[in-house]
């Protein structure tokens, strides 16, 4: 007898091909399904953007898939919580001179926070998403560990480092062993409408994929207040900027200064409203400290460990030594200097394909 028949799974459905196939695979495996689409920003409340993962079109698409596969579908409004937690953090981080990862916070607070809470109130045993990642219980460490998916190009384990042990114990990733092309083929074979929907590469709540626009919409007086601050190259003023939050580490375009060679943003000073630039060589650093850490493999890093560390989503990872220097602080020292280590970004530590954990980059050295 199939043991899954008595298990209920809430599937997070975006209306795209990945979550649609995730639902179809779980249905085949005998689970009872409840489809939920999360409305995380509003067509009425936040008019900045009405396309992408929360549009009416995608909600109808998810509802259609659920109807065709024969399970109930609901749309839940998490707009207020998403705005209070994710969008507010996104803007406040830029105002601190950092570059945040909103998807990482959304995964922790919304998908594996508010949605999991709702799933449990509905009596569900698990939640499932269309993420390309794996989650397994490791008998050696007696802990749940996220691992990279089989499809290296689509692997999303980087964005899952903040998910708690309890939440991971309630999680299924049906796509973990598939490649994206295999998922599209399954969708076509099953006649699922989203089979050829293009992947969204942008942040769902950011208009025109430009975070500066969002800040200007939310804080219209900010540009005038911050515009005209100094751009410094080796402590010498070479121009003025449009406001420090609009610049990120490693940025080369849009500086509107010319000194006869390529220069890049190397830092910002929110207190003095200064943007510093440097030659490419000035972007390399040997390491950083990270806070807000969450460890998966163990409770605490007792002694320094070697790991592969990713400092941005598309980073291939570089070898480093990690040591925990406080309750909520780690120090990461790379074997060789790395380019454009950016405060506010997630640093994720891997042992092979398994996540040791991660943190938010704080200070660079």
MIVOSE-638233 format. One record per residue (C-alpha): x negated, y negated, z. Coordinates in steps of 0.2 Angstrom, whole numbers, plus 2048, in hexadecimal, padded with zeros to 3 digits. Layout:
N
<bamar><c1>X</c1><c2>Y</c2><c3>Z</c3></bamar>
...
//
This chain:
365
<bamar><c1>800</c1><c2>800</c2><c3>800</c3></bamar>
<bamar><c1>7FA</c1><c2>7EF</c2><c3>7FC</c3></bamar>
<bamar><c1>7F5</c1><c2>7E6</c2><c3>80C</c3></bamar>
<bamar><c1>7F7</c1><c2>7D5</c2><c3>804</c3></bamar>
<bamar><c1>80A</c1><c2>7D7</c2><c3>801</c3></bamar>
<bamar><c1>80D</c1><c2>7D1</c2><c3>813</c3></bamar>
<bamar><c1>801</c1><c2>7C2</c2><c3>812</c3></bamar>
<bamar><c1>807</c1><c2>7B1</c2><c3>80D</c3></bamar>
<bamar><c1>7FB</c1><c2>7A5</c2><c3>805</c3></bamar>
<bamar><c1>7FE</c1><c2>792</c2><c3>802</c3></bamar>
<bamar><c1>7F5</c1><c2>78E</c2><c3>7F2</c3></bamar>
<bamar><c1>7F0</c1><c2>77C</c2><c3>7EF</c3></bamar>
<bamar><c1>7F6</c1><c2>778</c2><c3>7DD</c3></bamar>
<bamar><c1>7EF</c1><c2>769</c2><c3>7D4</c3></bamar>
<bamar><c1>7F8</c1><c2>76D</c2><c3>7C4</c3></bamar>
<bamar><c1>7E7</c1><c2>771</c2><c3>7BC</c3></bamar>
<bamar><c1>7E1</c1><c2>782</c2><c3>7B5</c3></bamar>
<bamar><c1>7D6</c1><c2>787</c2><c3>7C4</c3></bamar>
<bamar><c1>7E4</c1><c2>786</c2><c3>7D1</c3></bamar>
<bamar><c1>7F0</c1><c2>78D</c2><c3>7C5</c3></bamar>
<bamar><c1>7E6</c1><c2>79D</c2><c3>7C1</c3></bamar>
<bamar><c1>7E1</c1><c2>79E</c2><c3>7D4</c3></bamar>
<bamar><c1>7F4</c1><c2>7A0</c2><c3>7D7</c3></bamar>
<bamar><c1>7F6</c1><c2>7AC</c2><c3>7C9</c3></bamar>
<bamar><c1>7E8</c1><c2>7B7</c2><c3>7D0</c3></bamar>
<bamar><c1>7EF</c1><c2>7B7</c2><c3>7E2</c3></bamar>
<bamar><c1>800</c1><c2>7BC</c2><c3>7DB</c3></bamar>
<bamar><c1>7F8</c1><c2>7CB</c2><c3>7D2</c3></bamar>
<bamar><c1>7F0</c1><c2>7D0</c2><c3>7E2</c3></bamar>
<bamar><c1>801</c1><c2>7D1</c2><c3>7EB</c3></bamar>
<bamar><c1>801</c1><c2>7C2</c2><c3>7F6</c3></bamar>
<bamar><c1>811</c1><c2>7B8</c2><c3>7FA</c3></bamar>
<bamar><c1>80D</c1><c2>7A6</c2><c3>7F3</c3></bamar>
<bamar><c1>813</c1><c2>795</c2><c3>7F8</c3></bamar>
<bamar><c1>80D</c1><c2>787</c2><c3>7EC</c3></bamar>
<bamar><c1>809</c1><c2>776</c2><c3>7F3</c3></bamar>
<bamar><c1>803</c1><c2>767</c2><c3>7E9</c3></bamar>
<bamar><c1>7FC</c1><c2>759</c2><c3>7F4</c3></bamar>
<bamar><c1>801</c1><c2>747</c2><c3>7EF</c3></bamar>
<bamar><c1>7F2</c1><c2>73E</c2><c3>7F6</c3></bamar>
<bamar><c1>7F4</c1><c2>72D</c2><c3>7EF</c3></bamar>
<bamar><c1>804</c1><c2>725</c2><c3>7EA</c3></bamar>
<bamar><c1>80C</c1><c2>71F</c2><c3>7DA</c3></bamar>
<bamar><c1>815</c1><c2>712</c2><c3>7E4</c3></bamar>
<bamar><c1>809</c1><c2>70F</c2><c3>7F3</c3></bamar>
<bamar><c1>7F9</c1><c2>70E</c2><c3>7E9</c3></bamar>
<bamar><c1>7FB</c1><c2>708</c2><c3>7D7</c3></bamar>
<bamar><c1>7E8</c1><c2>708</c2><c3>7D3</c3></bamar>
<bamar><c1>7EA</c1><c2>719</c2><c3>7CA</c3></bamar>
<bamar><c1>7F7</c1><c2>724</c2><c3>7C3</c3></bamar>
<bamar><c1>7EE</c1><c2>732</c2><c3>7BA</c3></bamar>
<bamar><c1>7E3</c1><c2>741</c2><c3>7BF</c3></bamar>
<bamar><c1>7E7</c1><c2>74D</c2><c3>7CD</c3></bamar>
<bamar><c1>7F6</c1><c2>745</c2><c3>7D5</c3></bamar>
<bamar><c1>800</c1><c2>73F</c2><c3>7C6</c3></bamar>
<bamar><c1>812</c1><c2>744</c2><c3>7C3</c3></bamar>
<bamar><c1>80C</c1><c2>74E</c2><c3>7B4</c3></bamar>
<bamar><c1>801</c1><c2>759</c2><c3>7BF</c3></bamar>
<bamar><c1>80E</c1><c2>75B</c2><c3>7CC</c3></bamar>
<bamar><c1>81B</c1><c2>761</c2><c3>7BF</c3></bamar>
<bamar><c1>80D</c1><c2>76D</c2><c3>7B7</c3></bamar>
<bamar><c1>80A</c1><c2>775</c2><c3>7C8</c3></bamar>
<bamar><c1>81D</c1><c2>777</c2><c3>7CB</c3></bamar>
<bamar><c1>81E</c1><c2>77F</c2><c3>7BA</c3></bamar>
<bamar><c1>810</c1><c2>78C</c2><c3>7BE</c3></bamar>
<bamar><c1>818</c1><c2>790</c2><c3>7CE</c3></bamar>
<bamar><c1>829</c1><c2>792</c2><c3>7C7</c3></bamar>
<bamar><c1>822</c1><c2>79D</c2><c3>7B9</c3></bamar>
<bamar><c1>819</c1><c2>7A8</c2><c3>7C5</c3></bamar>
<bamar><c1>828</c1><c2>7A9</c2><c3>7D0</c3></bamar>
<bamar><c1>823</c1><c2>7A1</c2><c3>7E1</c3></bamar>
<bamar><c1>829</c1><c2>791</c2><c3>7E9</c3></bamar>
<bamar><c1>820</c1><c2>780</c2><c3>7E7</c3></bamar>
<bamar><c1>821</c1><c2>770</c2><c3>7F1</c3></bamar>
<bamar><c1>819</c1><c2>75F</c2><c3>7EF</c3></bamar>
<bamar><c1>813</c1><c2>758</c2><c3>800</c3></bamar>
<bamar><c1>80F</c1><c2>746</c2><c3>803</c3></bamar>
<bamar><c1>7FE</c1><c2>744</c2><c3>80B</c3></bamar>
<bamar><c1>7FC</c1><c2>732</c2><c3>804</c3></bamar>
<bamar><c1>7FB</c1><c2>729</c2><c3>815</c3></bamar>
<bamar><c1>7EF</c1><c2>736</c2><c3>81D</c3></bamar>
<bamar><c1>7E4</c1><c2>736</c2><c3>80D</c3></bamar>
<bamar><c1>7E4</c1><c2>723</c2><c3>80D</c3></bamar>
<bamar><c1>7E0</c1><c2>721</c2><c3>820</c3></bamar>
<bamar><c1>7D2</c1><c2>72E</c2><c3>81F</c3></bamar>
<bamar><c1>7CA</c1><c2>730</c2><c3>80E</c3></bamar>
<bamar><c1>7CD</c1><c2>720</c2><c3>805</c3></bamar>
<bamar><c1>7C9</c1><c2>715</c2><c3>814</c3></bamar>
<bamar><c1>7B9</c1><c2>71F</c2><c3>818</c3></bamar>
<bamar><c1>7B4</c1><c2>71D</c2><c3>805</c3></bamar>
<bamar><c1>7B6</c1><c2>70A</c2><c3>806</c3></bamar>
<bamar><c1>7AE</c1><c2>708</c2><c3>817</c3></bamar>
<bamar><c1>79F</c1><c2>713</c2><c3>812</c3></bamar>
<bamar><c1>79C</c1><c2>707</c2><c3>803</c3></bamar>
<bamar><c1>79D</c1><c2>6F8</c2><c3>80F</c3></bamar>
<bamar><c1>78F</c1><c2>700</c2><c3>819</c3></bamar>
<bamar><c1>784</c1><c2>702</c2><c3>80A</c3></bamar>
<bamar><c1>787</c1><c2>715</c2><c3>808</c3></bamar>
<bamar><c1>78D</c1><c2>71F</c2><c3>7FA</c3></bamar>
<bamar><c1>79B</c1><c2>72B</c2><c3>800</c3></bamar>
<bamar><c1>7A1</c1><c2>73C</c2><c3>7FA</c3></bamar>
<bamar><c1>7B4</c1><c2>73B</c2><c3>7FC</c3></bamar>
<bamar><c1>7B8</c1><c2>74C</c2><c3>7F5</c3></bamar>
<bamar><c1>7AD</c1><c2>754</c2><c3>804</c3></bamar>
<bamar><c1>7B8</c1><c2>74A</c2><c3>811</c3></bamar>
<bamar><c1>7C8</c1><c2>74E</c2><c3>808</c3></bamar>
<bamar><c1>7C4</c1><c2>761</c2><c3>808</c3></bamar>
<bamar><c1>7C1</c1><c2>760</c2><c3>81B</c3></bamar>
<bamar><c1>7CF</c1><c2>754</c2><c3>820</c3></bamar>
<bamar><c1>7DD</c1><c2>757</c2><c3>813</c3></bamar>
<bamar><c1>7DB</c1><c2>768</c2><c3>80B</c3></bamar>
<bamar><c1>7D4</c1><c2>771</c2><c3>81A</c3></bamar>
<bamar><c1>7DC</c1><c2>765</c2><c3>826</c3></bamar>
<bamar><c1>7EE</c1><c2>75F</c2><c3>823</c3></bamar>
<bamar><c1>7F1</c1><c2>76C</c2><c3>815</c3></bamar>
<bamar><c1>7EB</c1><c2>77B</c2><c3>820</c3></bamar>
<bamar><c1>7F6</c1><c2>774</c2><c3>82F</c3></bamar>
<bamar><c1>805</c1><c2>774</c2><c3>823</c3></bamar>
<bamar><c1>801</c1><c2>785</c2><c3>81D</c3></bamar>
<bamar><c1>801</c1><c2>78C</c2><c3>82E</c3></bamar>
<bamar><c1>811</c1><c2>784</c2><c3>833</c3></bamar>
<bamar><c1>819</c1><c2>78D</c2><c3>824</c3></bamar>
<bamar><c1>812</c1><c2>79E</c2><c3>82B</c3></bamar>
<bamar><c1>804</c1><c2>7A0</c2><c3>81E</c3></bamar>
<bamar><c1>7F6</c1><c2>7AB</c2><c3>821</c3></bamar>
<bamar><c1>7EA</c1><c2>7A2</c2><c3>815</c3></bamar>
<bamar><c1>7E8</c1><c2>793</c2><c3>80A</c3></bamar>
<bamar><c1>7E0</c1><c2>795</c2><c3>7F9</c3></bamar>
<bamar><c1>7D9</c1><c2>788</c2><c3>7ED</c3></bamar>
<bamar><c1>7D1</c1><c2>789</c2><c3>7DB</c3></bamar>
<bamar><c1>7C0</c1><c2>785</c2><c3>7E1</c3></bamar>
<bamar><c1>7B1</c1><c2>78E</c2><c3>7DA</c3></bamar>
<bamar><c1>7A9</c1><c2>794</c2><c3>7EA</c3></bamar>
<bamar><c1>7A9</c1><c2>7A3</c2><c3>7F5</c3></bamar>
<bamar><c1>7AD</c1><c2>7A6</c2><c3>807</c3></bamar>
<bamar><c1>7A8</c1><c2>7B5</c2><c3>811</c3></bamar>
<bamar><c1>7A6</c1><c2>7BB</c2><c3>823</c3></bamar>
<bamar><c1>794</c1><c2>7BE</c2><c3>826</c3></bamar>
<bamar><c1>792</c1><c2>7CD</c2><c3>833</c3></bamar>
<bamar><c1>780</c1><c2>7C8</c2><c3>837</c3></bamar>
<bamar><c1>784</c1><c2>7B6</c2><c3>83C</c3></bamar>
<bamar><c1>796</c1><c2>7BA</c2><c3>841</c3></bamar>
<bamar><c1>79C</c1><c2>7AA</c2><c3>838</c3></bamar>
<bamar><c1>7A5</c1><c2>7A6</c2><c3>828</c3></bamar>
<bamar><c1>799</c1><c2>79F</c2><c3>81A</c3></bamar>
<bamar><c1>79D</c1><c2>797</c2><c3>80A</c3></bamar>
<bamar><c1>792</c1><c2>79C</c2><c3>7FB</c3></bamar>
<bamar><c1>78F</c1><c2>796</c2><c3>7EA</c3></bamar>
<bamar><c1>79B</c1><c2>79D</c2><c3>7DC</c3></bamar>
<bamar><c1>796</c1><c2>7A8</c2><c3>7CE</c3></bamar>
<bamar><c1>798</c1><c2>79A</c2><c3>7C2</c3></bamar>
<bamar><c1>789</c1><c2>78E</c2><c3>7C5</c3></bamar>
<bamar><c1>78F</c1><c2>781</c2><c3>7BA</c3></bamar>
<bamar><c1>7A0</c1><c2>77F</c2><c3>7C4</c3></bamar>
<bamar><c1>79A</c1><c2>784</c2><c3>7D5</c3></bamar>
<bamar><c1>7A3</c1><c2>779</c2><c3>7E2</c3></bamar>
<bamar><c1>79B</c1><c2>780</c2><c3>7F2</c3></bamar>
<bamar><c1>792</c1><c2>76F</c2><c3>7F5</c3></bamar>
<bamar><c1>7A2</c1><c2>766</c2><c3>7F8</c3></bamar>
<bamar><c1>7A8</c1><c2>773</c2><c3>805</c3></bamar>
<bamar><c1>79A</c1><c2>771</c2><c3>812</c3></bamar>
<bamar><c1>7A6</c1><c2>768</c2><c3>81F</c3></bamar>
<bamar><c1>7B3</c1><c2>775</c2><c3>820</c3></bamar>
<bamar><c1>7B4</c1><c2>77D</c2><c3>831</c3></bamar>
<bamar><c1>7B2</c1><c2>78F</c2><c3>836</c3></bamar>
<bamar><c1>7C5</c1><c2>790</c2><c3>83B</c3></bamar>
<bamar><c1>7CA</c1><c2>789</c2><c3>82A</c3></bamar>
<bamar><c1>7BE</c1><c2>795</c2><c3>820</c3></bamar>
<bamar><c1>7C6</c1><c2>7A4</c2><c3>829</c3></bamar>
<bamar><c1>7D7</c1><c2>79F</c2><c3>821</c3></bamar>
<bamar><c1>7D0</c1><c2>79C</c2><c3>810</c3></bamar>
<bamar><c1>7D0</c1><c2>7A5</c2><c3>7FF</c3></bamar>
<bamar><c1>7C7</c1><c2>7A0</c2><c3>7F0</c3></bamar>
<bamar><c1>7CE</c1><c2>7AB</c2><c3>7E2</c3></bamar>
<bamar><c1>7C3</c1><c2>7A4</c2><c3>7D4</c3></bamar>
<bamar><c1>7B2</c1><c2>7A8</c2><c3>7DD</c3></bamar>
<bamar><c1>7AD</c1><c2>7B5</c2><c3>7D1</c3></bamar>
<bamar><c1>7B2</c1><c2>7AD</c2><c3>7C1</c3></bamar>
<bamar><c1>7AB</c1><c2>7A1</c2><c3>7B5</c3></bamar>
<bamar><c1>7B5</c1><c2>792</c2><c3>7AE</c3></bamar>
<bamar><c1>7B7</c1><c2>799</c2><c3>79D</c3></bamar>
<bamar><c1>7BD</c1><c2>7AA</c2><c3>7A4</c3></bamar>
<bamar><c1>7CA</c1><c2>7A0</c2><c3>7AE</c3></bamar>
<bamar><c1>7D0</c1><c2>796</c2><c3>79E</c3></bamar>
<bamar><c1>7D1</c1><c2>7A7</c2><c3>795</c3></bamar>
<bamar><c1>7DC</c1><c2>7AE</c2><c3>7A4</c3></bamar>
<bamar><c1>7E7</c1><c2>79F</c2><c3>7A3</c3></bamar>
<bamar><c1>7EA</c1><c2>7A1</c2><c3>790</c3></bamar>
<bamar><c1>7ED</c1><c2>7B4</c2><c3>792</c3></bamar>
<bamar><c1>7FA</c1><c2>7B0</c2><c3>7A0</c3></bamar>
<bamar><c1>802</c1><c2>7A2</c2><c3>795</c3></bamar>
<bamar><c1>7FE</c1><c2>795</c2><c3>7A3</c3></bamar>
<bamar><c1>801</c1><c2>784</c2><c3>79C</c3></bamar>
<bamar><c1>7F2</c1><c2>77B</c2><c3>7A4</c3></bamar>
<bamar><c1>7E6</c1><c2>788</c2><c3>79B</c3></bamar>
<bamar><c1>7DD</c1><c2>77A</c2><c3>791</c3></bamar>
<bamar><c1>7DF</c1><c2>76B</c2><c3>79D</c3></bamar>
<bamar><c1>7CE</c1><c2>762</c2><c3>79D</c3></bamar>
<bamar><c1>7C5</c1><c2>762</c2><c3>7AE</c3></bamar>
<bamar><c1>7C6</c1><c2>752</c2><c3>7B7</c3></bamar>
<bamar><c1>7B5</c1><c2>74B</c2><c3>7BB</c3></bamar>
<bamar><c1>7BA</c1><c2>73B</c2><c3>7C5</c3></bamar>
<bamar><c1>7BF</c1><c2>737</c2><c3>7D7</c3></bamar>
<bamar><c1>7D2</c1><c2>739</c2><c3>7D7</c3></bamar>
<bamar><c1>7D6</c1><c2>728</c2><c3>7DF</c3></bamar>
<bamar><c1>7C9</c1><c2>71D</c2><c3>7D6</c3></bamar>
<bamar><c1>7D0</c1><c2>713</c2><c3>7C7</c3></bamar>
<bamar><c1>7C6</c1><c2>715</c2><c3>7B7</c3></bamar>
<bamar><c1>7B9</c1><c2>71F</c2><c3>7C0</c3></bamar>
<bamar><c1>7B2</c1><c2>70F</c2><c3>7C7</c3></bamar>
<bamar><c1>7B2</c1><c2>70E</c2><c3>7DA</c3></bamar>
<bamar><c1>7AE</c1><c2>6FB</c2><c3>7D9</c3></bamar>
<bamar><c1>7BF</c1><c2>6F8</c2><c3>7D2</c3></bamar>
<bamar><c1>7C7</c1><c2>701</c2><c3>7E1</c3></bamar>
<bamar><c1>7BD</c1><c2>6F6</c2><c3>7ED</c3></bamar>
<bamar><c1>7C3</c1><c2>6E7</c2><c3>7E3</c3></bamar>
<bamar><c1>7D5</c1><c2>6EC</c2><c3>7E4</c3></bamar>
<bamar><c1>7D5</c1><c2>6F0</c2><c3>7F6</c3></bamar>
<bamar><c1>7C9</c1><c2>6E1</c2><c3>7FC</c3></bamar>
<bamar><c1>7CC</c1><c2>6D3</c2><c3>7EF</c3></bamar>
<bamar><c1>7C3</c1><c2>6C6</c2><c3>7F9</c3></bamar>
<bamar><c1>7B3</c1><c2>6D1</c2><c3>7FA</c3></bamar>
<bamar><c1>7AB</c1><c2>6CD</c2><c3>7EA</c3></bamar>
<bamar><c1>7AB</c1><c2>6BA</c2><c3>7EC</c3></bamar>
<bamar><c1>7A5</c1><c2>6BC</c2><c3>7FE</c3></bamar>
<bamar><c1>796</c1><c2>6C8</c2><c3>7F9</c3></bamar>
<bamar><c1>792</c1><c2>6C2</c2><c3>7E8</c3></bamar>
<bamar><c1>781</c1><c2>6B9</c2><c3>7E5</c3></bamar>
<bamar><c1>777</c1><c2>6C2</c2><c3>7F2</c3></bamar>
<bamar><c1>764</c1><c2>6C5</c2><c3>7EE</c3></bamar>
<bamar><c1>75D</c1><c2>6D3</c2><c3>7E4</c3></bamar>
<bamar><c1>74B</c1><c2>6D6</c2><c3>7EA</c3></bamar>
<bamar><c1>73D</c1><c2>6DF</c2><c3>7E1</c3></bamar>
<bamar><c1>72E</c1><c2>6E2</c2><c3>7ED</c3></bamar>
<bamar><c1>735</c1><c2>6D4</c2><c3>7F9</c3></bamar>
<bamar><c1>736</c1><c2>6C7</c2><c3>7EA</c3></bamar>
<bamar><c1>747</c1><c2>6C1</c2><c3>7E5</c3></bamar>
<bamar><c1>74A</c1><c2>6C5</c2><c3>7D2</c3></bamar>
<bamar><c1>75C</c1><c2>6C1</c2><c3>7D1</c3></bamar>
<bamar><c1>76E</c1><c2>6C2</c2><c3>7D9</c3></bamar>
<bamar><c1>77A</c1><c2>6D0</c2><c3>7DA</c3></bamar>
<bamar><c1>78D</c1><c2>6D2</c2><c3>7DA</c3></bamar>
<bamar><c1>78F</c1><c2>6D9</c2><c3>7EC</c3></bamar>
<bamar><c1>784</c1><c2>6E7</c2><c3>7F4</c3></bamar>
<bamar><c1>793</c1><c2>6F4</c2><c3>7F5</c3></bamar>
<bamar><c1>793</c1><c2>6F4</c2><c3>7E2</c3></bamar>
<bamar><c1>781</c1><c2>6FB</c2><c3>7E0</c3></bamar>
<bamar><c1>77B</c1><c2>70D</c2><c3>7E4</c3></bamar>
<bamar><c1>76A</c1><c2>715</c2><c3>7E6</c3></bamar>
<bamar><c1>762</c1><c2>719</c2><c3>7D5</c3></bamar>
<bamar><c1>76D</c1><c2>70D</c2><c3>7CB</c3></bamar>
<bamar><c1>764</c1><c2>705</c2><c3>7BC</c3></bamar>
<bamar><c1>772</c1><c2>6FE</c2><c3>7B2</c3></bamar>
<bamar><c1>77C</c1><c2>6EE</c2><c3>7B6</c3></bamar>
<bamar><c1>76E</c1><c2>6E6</c2><c3>7C0</c3></bamar>
<bamar><c1>76D</c1><c2>6D7</c2><c3>7B4</c3></bamar>
<bamar><c1>75B</c1><c2>6D4</c2><c3>7B8</c3></bamar>
<bamar><c1>74C</c1><c2>6D6</c2><c3>7AC</c3></bamar>
<bamar><c1>73A</c1><c2>6D7</c2><c3>7B2</c3></bamar>
<bamar><c1>732</c1><c2>6E0</c2><c3>7A3</c3></bamar>
<bamar><c1>734</c1><c2>6F2</c2><c3>7AA</c3></bamar>
<bamar><c1>741</c1><c2>6FE</c2><c3>7B0</c3></bamar>
<bamar><c1>747</c1><c2>6FB</c2><c3>7C2</c3></bamar>
<bamar><c1>754</c1><c2>704</c2><c3>7CD</c3></bamar>
<bamar><c1>75E</c1><c2>700</c2><c3>7DC</c3></bamar>
<bamar><c1>754</c1><c2>707</c2><c3>7EB</c3></bamar>
<bamar><c1>75E</c1><c2>701</c2><c3>7F9</c3></bamar>
<bamar><c1>76B</c1><c2>6F5</c2><c3>800</c3></bamar>
<bamar><c1>76C</c1><c2>6EA</c2><c3>810</c3></bamar>
<bamar><c1>77E</c1><c2>6E7</c2><c3>815</c3></bamar>
<bamar><c1>77A</c1><c2>6DB</c2><c3>823</c3></bamar>
<bamar><c1>770</c1><c2>6D0</c2><c3>817</c3></bamar>
<bamar><c1>779</c1><c2>6D3</c2><c3>807</c3></bamar>
<bamar><c1>769</c1><c2>6D8</c2><c3>7FF</c3></bamar>
<bamar><c1>767</c1><c2>6E5</c2><c3>7F1</c3></bamar>
<bamar><c1>755</c1><c2>6EB</c2><c3>7EF</c3></bamar>
<bamar><c1>74E</c1><c2>6F2</c2><c3>7DF</c3></bamar>
<bamar><c1>73E</c1><c2>6FC</c2><c3>7DB</c3></bamar>
<bamar><c1>734</c1><c2>705</c2><c3>7CE</c3></bamar>
<bamar><c1>73A</c1><c2>717</c2><c3>7CB</c3></bamar>
<bamar><c1>72B</c1><c2>71D</c2><c3>7D6</c3></bamar>
<bamar><c1>733</c1><c2>713</c2><c3>7E5</c3></bamar>
<bamar><c1>743</c1><c2>71E</c2><c3>7E4</c3></bamar>
<bamar><c1>739</c1><c2>72E</c2><c3>7EA</c3></bamar>
<bamar><c1>73A</c1><c2>733</c2><c3>7FD</c3></bamar>
<bamar><c1>733</c1><c2>742</c2><c3>806</c3></bamar>
<bamar><c1>743</c1><c2>744</c2><c3>811</c3></bamar>
<bamar><c1>752</c1><c2>73E</c2><c3>81B</c3></bamar>
<bamar><c1>75C</c1><c2>740</c2><c3>82B</c3></bamar>
<bamar><c1>76E</c1><c2>745</c2><c3>82A</c3></bamar>
<bamar><c1>77C</c1><c2>744</c2><c3>836</c3></bamar>
<bamar><c1>78E</c1><c2>74A</c2><c3>837</c3></bamar>
<bamar><c1>787</c1><c2>75B</c2><c3>835</c3></bamar>
<bamar><c1>791</c1><c2>76B</c2><c3>833</c3></bamar>
<bamar><c1>788</c1><c2>77C</c2><c3>834</c3></bamar>
<bamar><c1>790</c1><c2>78C</c2><c3>82D</c3></bamar>
<bamar><c1>782</c1><c2>799</c2><c3>82F</c3></bamar>
<bamar><c1>77F</c1><c2>796</c2><c3>841</c3></bamar>
<bamar><c1>785</c1><c2>78A</c2><c3>84F</c3></bamar>
<bamar><c1>774</c1><c2>781</c2><c3>850</c3></bamar>
<bamar><c1>763</c1><c2>781</c2><c3>846</c3></bamar>
<bamar><c1>758</c1><c2>787</c2><c3>855</c3></bamar>
<bamar><c1>748</c1><c2>786</c2><c3>84B</c3></bamar>
<bamar><c1>743</c1><c2>77E</c2><c3>83A</c3></bamar>
<bamar><c1>74A</c1><c2>788</c2><c3>82B</c3></bamar>
<bamar><c1>745</c1><c2>788</c2><c3>819</c3></bamar>
<bamar><c1>754</c1><c2>784</c2><c3>80E</c3></bamar>
<bamar><c1>759</c1><c2>77D</c2><c3>7FD</c3></bamar>
<bamar><c1>761</c1><c2>76C</c2><c3>7FF</c3></bamar>
<bamar><c1>76D</c1><c2>764</c2><c3>7F3</c3></bamar>
<bamar><c1>76E</c1><c2>751</c2><c3>7F5</c3></bamar>
<bamar><c1>77C</c1><c2>74E</c2><c3>7E8</c3></bamar>
<bamar><c1>789</c1><c2>758</c2><c3>7E0</c3></bamar>
<bamar><c1>780</c1><c2>75C</c2><c3>7D0</c3></bamar>
<bamar><c1>76F</c1><c2>75E</c2><c3>7D8</c3></bamar>
<bamar><c1>767</c1><c2>76F</c2><c3>7D5</c3></bamar>
<bamar><c1>75F</c1><c2>76F</c2><c3>7E6</c3></bamar>
<bamar><c1>74D</c1><c2>76D</c2><c3>7ED</c3></bamar>
<bamar><c1>743</c1><c2>777</c2><c3>7FA</c3></bamar>
<bamar><c1>742</c1><c2>76E</c2><c3>80B</c3></bamar>
<bamar><c1>740</c1><c2>771</c2><c3>81D</c3></bamar>
<bamar><c1>74F</c1><c2>76E</c2><c3>828</c3></bamar>
<bamar><c1>74E</c1><c2>76B</c2><c3>83B</c3></bamar>
<bamar><c1>75C</c1><c2>766</c2><c3>847</c3></bamar>
<bamar><c1>756</c1><c2>757</c2><c3>851</c3></bamar>
<bamar><c1>766</c1><c2>754</c2><c3>85B</c3></bamar>
<bamar><c1>778</c1><c2>75A</c2><c3>85E</c3></bamar>
<bamar><c1>77D</c1><c2>752</c2><c3>84E</c3></bamar>
<bamar><c1>76D</c1><c2>74E</c2><c3>845</c3></bamar>
<bamar><c1>762</c1><c2>757</c2><c3>839</c3></bamar>
<bamar><c1>751</c1><c2>752</c2><c3>831</c3></bamar>
<bamar><c1>74E</c1><c2>758</c2><c3>81F</c3></bamar>
<bamar><c1>73C</c1><c2>758</c2><c3>818</c3></bamar>
<bamar><c1>73A</c1><c2>75D</c2><c3>806</c3></bamar>
<bamar><c1>72C</c1><c2>767</c2><c3>7FF</c3></bamar>
<bamar><c1>72A</c1><c2>759</c2><c3>7F2</c3></bamar>
<bamar><c1>731</c1><c2>747</c2><c3>7F2</c3></bamar>
<bamar><c1>743</c1><c2>746</c2><c3>7EB</c3></bamar>
<bamar><c1>74A</c1><c2>737</c2><c3>7E0</c3></bamar>
<bamar><c1>758</c1><c2>72C</c2><c3>7E6</c3></bamar>
<bamar><c1>75D</c1><c2>734</c2><c3>7F7</c3></bamar>
<bamar><c1>76D</c1><c2>72A</c2><c3>7FA</c3></bamar>
<bamar><c1>774</c1><c2>726</c2><c3>80C</c3></bamar>
<bamar><c1>786</c1><c2>72B</c2><c3>80D</c3></bamar>
<bamar><c1>785</c1><c2>73A</c2><c3>801</c3></bamar>
<bamar><c1>786</c1><c2>74C</c2><c3>807</c3></bamar>
<bamar><c1>777</c1><c2>756</c2><c3>809</c3></bamar>
<bamar><c1>77B</c1><c2>769</c2><c3>809</c3></bamar>
<bamar><c1>76E</c1><c2>776</c2><c3>80E</c3></bamar>
<bamar><c1>76E</c1><c2>788</c2><c3>806</c3></bamar>
<bamar><c1>766</c1><c2>798</c2><c3>80A</c3></bamar>
<bamar><c1>766</c1><c2>7A1</c2><c3>7F9</c3></bamar>
<bamar><c1>779</c1><c2>79F</c2><c3>7F4</c3></bamar>
<bamar><c1>77F</c1><c2>79D</c2><c3>805</c3></bamar>
<bamar><c1>782</c1><c2>78C</c2><c3>80E</c3></bamar>
<bamar><c1>779</c1><c2>789</c2><c3>81E</c3></bamar>
<bamar><c1>783</c1><c2>779</c2><c3>820</c3></bamar>
<bamar><c1>782</c1><c2>767</c2><c3>81C</c3></bamar>
<bamar><c1>782</c1><c2>755</c2><c3>822</c3></bamar>
<bamar><c1>783</c1><c2>743</c2><c3>81C</c3></bamar>
<bamar><c1>773</c1><c2>73B</c2><c3>817</c3></bamar>
<bamar><c1>76F</c1><c2>72D</c2><c3>824</c3></bamar>
<bamar><c1>75D</c1><c2>726</c2><c3>823</c3></bamar>
<bamar><c1>750</c1><c2>72A</c2><c3>816</c3></bamar>
<bamar><c1>73E</c1><c2>72B</c2><c3>819</c3></bamar>
//
